[in-house]
Amino acid sequence: MATSAAGRGAAYEKACLNTLKSWMGMRLHHTGGAGDGGVDLRGWWEPGPLHADAYRVLVQCKAEKKPVGPVVVRELEGTLLRAGWVDQRAQAAPEPLFAILASASGFSKQSLLHTRSSPLPMLLLHLAADVSQDTLPDTLPCQGFVWNEALAGRHGLLGGALEAIWHTSATAPPVLALYRGGVRLC
């Protein structure tokens, strides 16, 4: 029996939750479903062994069979604005906030260009999955990682402190790792 589109979406959200928890150490919980306001997962990310910095994270998951287009990226920008990004920037000590858009099938060139030029901190993750299947693995491989200057640039939310490096070998698929000051975080 085939799973409904809503069931496949929920399964993809769960797999994204597990992946972000195990790979990046994010503390997230599931909020998706009808009326989720564009946020499927939300929580915190404290990169690094000392957890000196904590960032609020909003995640939108797209279990679509075709690459995600710029309309979804613009919707994510609206979600960030609704979550208080504009109001927080005016505060003396704003709560650091960024958004992740996870896609089972990757992103169109236009969505990548829009994200890179956005003034709001965002990360696009291609967490690959065959969403036509009735079941998904517990965690998903990262096949693409794009963050914008507002998130990872020298003047961005992360202050240019993190570096993403793909590790390749002849016997295993490529693995993405994040580093701070030469120390591997995940």
C-alpha positions in Angstrom: 0.0 0.0 0.0 1.4 3.4 -1.0 1.9 6.1 1.6 0.1 9.4 1.2 2.0 12.6 0.4 1.4 13.8 3.9 2.8 10.5 5.3 5.9 10.7 3.1 6.4 14.4 4.2 6.2 13.4 7.8 8.6 10.5 7.3 11.0 12.9 5.6 10.7 15.4 8.5 11.5 12.7 11.0 14.6 11.6 8.9 15.7 15.2 8.7 15.3 15.6 12.5 17.4 12.5 13.1 20.0 13.6 10.6 20.4 17.1 12.1 20.5 15.7 15.6 23.1 13.0 14.9 25.3 14.9 12.4 25.2 18.5 13.6 24.2 17.9 17.3 21.1 20.1 17.0 18.5 20.0 19.7 15.3 20.0 17.7 11.7 19.0 18.0 9.0 18.3 15.4 6.4 21.0 14.9 5.3 20.1 11.3 1.8 19.4 10.2 -1.3 21.5 9.3 -0.8 25.1 10.4 2.9 24.7 11.2 3.6 28.3 9.8 6.3 27.0 7.6 8.3 25.4 10.4 8.6 21.6 10.5 11.4 21.5 13.1 12.6 24.0 15.6 15.1 24.2 18.4 18.8 25.1 19.1 22.2 24.5 17.7 25.3 24.9 19.9 28.3 24.2 17.6 31.6 23.2 19.2 32.7 21.3 22.2 32.4 24.3 24.5 28.9 25.3 23.4 29.8 28.9 23.9 27.3 30.0 21.2 23.7 29.0 20.9 21.6 29.7 17.8 17.8 29.3 17.4 17.0 27.2 14.4 13.9 26.9 12.2 13.8 24.1 9.7 11.5 23.6 6.7 11.6 20.2 5.1 10.6 19.6 1.5 10.0 16.0 0.4 9.4 16.8 -3.3 10.5 14.8 -6.3 11.8 17.9 -8.1 14.4 20.5 -7.1 13.0 23.2 -4.8 12.5 26.6 -6.5 12.9 30.2 -5.3 9.3 30.5 -4.1 10.0 28.2 -1.2 13.1 30.2 -0.3 11.1 33.4 -0.3 8.5 31.7 1.9 11.3 30.7 4.3 12.4 34.4 4.4 8.9 35.3 5.4 9.0 32.6 8.1 12.2 34.1 9.5 10.6 37.6 9.5 7.5 36.2 11.3 9.7 34.6 13.9 11.0 38.0 14.9 14.2 38.4 13.0 13.5 42.1 12.1 12.4 42.9 15.7 15.3 41.0 17.2 17.9 42.9 15.2 16.8 46.2 16.9 17.4 44.7 20.3 20.7 45.3 22.2 21.2 41.5 22.6 19.2 39.8 19.9 18.5 36.0 20.1 20.6 34.5 17.2 18.2 32.9 14.7 18.6 31.2 11.3 16.7 29.0 9.0 17.5 25.7 7.3 15.7 24.5 4.2 16.1 20.7 3.7 15.2 19.2 0.4 15.0 15.5 -0.7 15.8 16.4 -4.3 18.1 19.5 -4.2 17.6 23.0 -5.3 17.1 24.9 -8.5 19.8 27.4 -9.7 17.3 30.2 -9.0 16.8 29.1 -5.4 20.5 28.9 -4.8 21.0 32.4 -6.2 18.2 33.8 -4.2 19.5 32.3 -1.0 23.1 33.5 -1.6 21.8 37.1 -2.0 19.3 37.1 0.9 20.1 39.4 3.8 18.6 36.8 6.2 20.7 33.9 7.5 19.9 30.7 5.8 21.3 27.2 5.0 20.2 25.0 2.2 20.7 21.2 2.8 20.2 18.6 0.1 19.4 15.6 2.4 18.8 13.1 -0.3 15.9 10.7 -0.1 13.8 8.7 -2.5 10.4 10.1 -1.5 8.5 7.7 -3.8 9.4 4.9 -1.3 7.1 3.9 1.5 9.9 4.0 4.1 13.0 6.2 4.6 16.2 5.5 6.4 16.5 7.0 9.9 19.2 9.4 8.7 19.9 10.8 5.3 23.1 11.6 3.4 24.0 15.2 2.8 24.6 15.7 -0.9 24.6 19.5 -0.9 25.3 22.3 1.6 24.9 26.0 0.8 24.9 28.8 3.4 24.7 32.4 2.6 26.9 35.3 3.8 24.2 36.5 6.3 24.8 33.2 8.1 28.4 32.2 7.5 30.2 35.3 6.2 32.7 37.3 8.3 29.9 39.7 9.2 27.2 37.1 9.3 25.6 35.4 12.3 28.4 32.8 12.6 31.1 35.5 12.1 33.0 33.5 9.5 34.2 31.1 12.2 33.0 27.9 10.6 34.3 26.1 7.6 32.6 23.3 5.7 34.9 20.7 4.1 33.9 17.7 2.0 36.0 14.6 2.8 36.3 12.1 0.0 37.7 8.6 -0.3 37.9 5.9 -2.9 35.9 3.5 -0.8 33.1 5.6 0.7 30.7 8.4 -0.4 31.7 12.0 0.3 31.1 13.2 3.9 30.7 16.9 4.9 32.3 18.1 8.1 32.2 21.4 9.9 35.3 22.9 11.5 36.0 25.8 13.8 39.7 26.9 14.1 40.9 23.6 12.7 38.8 21.5 15.1 36.1 19.2 13.6 32.7 19.9 15.1 30.6 17.4 13.2 
